[in-house]
């Protein structure tokens, strides 16, 4: 992939995640204005899933997902990360693999990044490894959809996953 600005990377990740979601037969909702911590919502029928989209970089057998944001203020740069009050999941897209990954916010709340392993470690360590295969997008959406269905709200009641 050519060098893209952070905004272009975000737009590309959002487009890919949106396409993957639509291919699963689900509706994607987008905020009308900027300023939300989530990029889009997925209607899991009946729940709404707040999604922050990120681009995943492949680095030596792992996918690296940056979870930190940065903005310039009069007092200098402010760096923040995401938490469960703001988003429900991080959806990461790898342009090298043409695959998406769904990471529950509980696993990354307050963290700067996460690494999802694609290849075996050189020392064959397996314990404590976050394998990319465990975070595949479509199976993750189906698990959340099943959970949402099990917690179906009363008619007329809004239901968010968190």
C-alpha positions in Angstrom: 0.0 0.0 0.0 1.3 3.5 -0.8 2.0 5.9 1.9 -1.3 7.3 3.2 -2.1 10.0 5.7 -3.6 8.9 9.0 -7.0 10.2 7.7 -6.7 8.2 4.5 -5.8 5.1 6.5 -8.8 5.6 8.7 -11.1 6.1 5.7 -9.7 2.9 4.0 -10.2 0.9 7.2 -13.8 2.2 7.6 -14.6 1.4 4.0 -13.3 -2.1 4.3 -15.0 -2.8 7.6 -18.3 -1.4 6.2 -18.0 -3.6 3.1 -17.3 -6.7 5.3 -20.3 -5.9 7.5 -22.7 -5.4 4.5 -21.5 -8.7 3.1 -22.7 -10.4 6.3 -26.2 -8.9 5.6 -26.0 -6.3 8.4 -26.8 -2.6 8.4 -24.0 -0.1 9.0 -24.9 3.3 10.5 -22.6 6.3 10.4 -22.6 9.4 12.6 -23.9 12.6 10.8 -21.1 14.7 12.3 -17.5 14.2 13.6 -16.6 14.1 17.2 -17.8 10.6 18.3 -15.1 8.2 19.5 -16.7 5.5 17.3 -16.5 5.6 13.5 -19.7 3.6 12.8 -22.4 1.4 14.3 -23.4 -2.0 13.3 -27.1 -3.0 13.8 -26.9 -6.5 15.2 -30.7 -6.7 15.4 -31.6 -5.8 18.2 -28.3 -4.4 19.6 -26.2 -1.6 18.2 -22.5 -2.1 18.2 -20.2 1.0 18.4 -17.1 0.4 16.3 -13.8 2.2 16.1 -12.0 1.2 12.8 -8.3 0.9 12.6 -5.7 -0.1 10.0 -3.6 -3.1 11.0 0.1 -3.2 9.9 1.8 -6.5 9.3 5.2 -6.5 11.1 7.3 -9.8 11.2 4.5 -12.3 11.8 2.2 -10.1 13.8 -0.5 -7.5 13.1 0.1 -4.3 14.9 -2.9 -2.1 15.7 -2.3 1.3 17.1 -5.0 2.2 19.6 -3.8 5.7 20.5 -5.1 9.0 19.1 -3.3 12.2 19.1 -4.5 15.8 18.7 -2.9 19.2 18.9 -4.2 21.6 21.6 -2.9 25.0 22.7 -1.2 23.2 25.6 0.5 20.7 23.2 -0.3 17.2 21.9 -2.9 15.2 23.8 -2.8 11.4 23.4 -5.8 9.3 24.3 -6.9 5.7 24.1 -10.3 4.1 24.0 -12.5 2.7 26.7 -15.9 0.9 27.1 -17.8 4.1 27.7 -16.9 5.2 24.2 -16.7 2.1 21.9 -17.7 -1.5 22.1 -15.1 -3.0 19.7 -12.1 -2.2 17.7 -12.4 -3.4 14.1 -9.0 -3.7 12.5 -8.4 -4.2 8.8 -5.2 -5.6 7.2 -4.8 -4.5 3.6 -1.9 -7.0 3.2 -4.2 -9.9 4.2 -7.5 -8.4 3.0 -9.0 -9.5 6.3 -10.7 -7.9 9.2 -10.4 -8.5 12.9 -12.8 -7.7 15.8 -11.3 -6.9 19.2 -13.6 -6.4 22.3 -12.8 -3.1 24.0 -12.5 -5.0 27.3 -9.2 -6.5 26.0 -7.7 -3.2 25.0 -9.3 -0.4 27.1 -6.6 2.1 27.9 -3.9 0.4 25.9 -1.7 2.1 23.2 -1.7 -0.9 20.9 -2.3 -4.6 20.4 -0.4 -7.2 18.5 -2.2 -10.1 17.0 0.1 -13.0 16.1 -0.1 -14.5 12.6 2.9 -16.8 12.7 4.3 -19.1 15.4 6.8 -17.5 17.7 10.5 -18.4 17.2 10.6 -20.0 20.7 7.2 -21.8 20.2 5.6 -19.9 23.0 1.8 -20.3 22.9 0.7 -19.2 26.4 -0.5 -15.5 26.6 -0.4 -15.1 22.8 -3.2 -13.2 21.1 -3.6 -15.2 17.9 -5.1 -13.3 15.0 -7.3 -16.3 14.0 -9.2 -15.9 17.4 -10.2 -12.4 16.3 -11.5 -13.0 12.8 -14.2 -10.4 11.8 -17.1 -12.6 10.6 -17.0 -15.2 13.5 -16.7 -12.3 16.0 -19.7 -10.5 14.6 -21.7 -13.8 14.7 -20.7 -14.3 18.4 -21.8 -10.8 19.3 -25.0 -11.2 17.3 -25.9 -14.4 19.2 -25.2 -12.6 22.5 -27.4 -9.7 21.5 -30.2 -12.1 20.5 -29.9 -13.8 23.9 -30.3 -10.4 25.6 -33.2 -9.2 23.5 -34.7 -6.0 25.0 -38.4 -5.3 25.5 -40.1 -3.9 22.4 -39.3 -0.2 21.9 -36.3 -0.3 24.2 -32.9 0.7 22.7 -30.1 -1.8 23.3 -26.4 -1.1 23.2 -24.0 -4.0 23.8 -22.0 -2.4 26.6 
